[in-house]
Amino acid sequence: RLKHSQYTIGWICALPIEHKAARGMLDEEHPSLPQNPSDDNVYTLGRIGEHNTVIVGLPAGLMGTSTAAWAASKMQATFSSIRFGLMVGIGGGVPSCKNDIRLGDVVVSQPSNGHGGVIQYDFGKTTPDKFERTGFLNSPPIVLLNAVANLRANYDLGGKILCHLTQLSRQPLFARENAGPDVLYRADYNHERPGTSDCSECKTDFIKRRQPRGNDFVIHYGTIASGNQVVRDATTRDRLSKDFGGVLCFEMEAAGLMNHFPCLVVRGVCDYADSHKNKSWQPYAAVTAAAYAKEILLSIPAAEVETGSSAVEVMKQNLGKWLLPFYDGSCHTVWKRGLTAVVRIQSGPR
């Protein structure tokens, strides 16, 4: 059994299906280790390539930026040698003329359009004329951005990810053919039966016609929008994307991490953040994101990780420089080991 200090990578996921996909990417699973009574996170420990990795999921039924930040702070307190992490899971895609995003595609946070890779679209202040978004979220650490750049230059990347996918794709839960059809409706057409996920009564005349792509998935790099509310309206989706110069997907946890835990965000597209969203593509999207995340880790030499500063030290060095992008005065701030975490529990359907 390894020691706490031998684990250097943190892998955070919000949903049980994301945790299951992450666990399936381990080359070797390790026995659990003792935890401080104040740490109620549930961990899965193992190895991916040369890296000893800690996988943590958020508490069942709880979501949002603050919950993710709190889970990450506990993980770093228990596993103080963690250098950086990955936030891996599902998200709602933003299809556009520029970005032909399909279900099952992977979105990776990367600095673009003046943003650090992740923006929090619901943080700011209300003025007499409009809602002004404020604050800035940090970019992923250089070691991860370099790994992304190397993978983008590797034309065999898709083949490698497919190899990782085969570890789980034999299970019916994660099989692409069981996810159902990939249907995108026009942004001005709402779901016929609000409160249900069944699109059988939605009119086919409003389906957007797209070029067939087969079963291949595409990896997109750019801005991910994060907030404490589920986006399920295409008009809102497109307006927010335009406001930020082009957003690739929406999710609910990353904004709570970027200024408190150096990490890269990887999302598999499970719906189009519109009124037609359902859960049928969540398992396949979770596993495509997990497969990409595994390839990221395999591309980073263990020596490069071990010689770097711990995530806790990085946060201590930069804490004074950063804003708290998700603090709105309705929460209280908890200081622990030089980190700031805002406690605000969000719950509800995902």
Secondary structure, 3 states (H helix, E strand, C coil): CCCHHHCCEEEEECCHHHHHHHHHCCCEEECCCCCCCCCCCEEEEEEECCEEEEEEECCCCEECHHHHHHHHHHHHHHCCCCCEEEEEEEEEECCCCCCCCCCCCEEEECCECCECCEEECCCEEECCCCEEECCCCCCCCHHHHHHHHHHHCCCCHHHHHHHHHHHHHCCHHHCHHHCCCCCCECCCCCCCCCCCCCCCCCCHHHECCCCCCCCCCCEEEECEEECCCCCCCHHHHHHHHHHCCCCCEEECCHHHCCCCCCEEEEEEEEECCCCCCCCCCHHHHHHHHHHHHHHHHHCCCHHHHHCCCCHHHHHHHHHHHCCCCCCCCCCEEEEECCEEEEECCEECCC
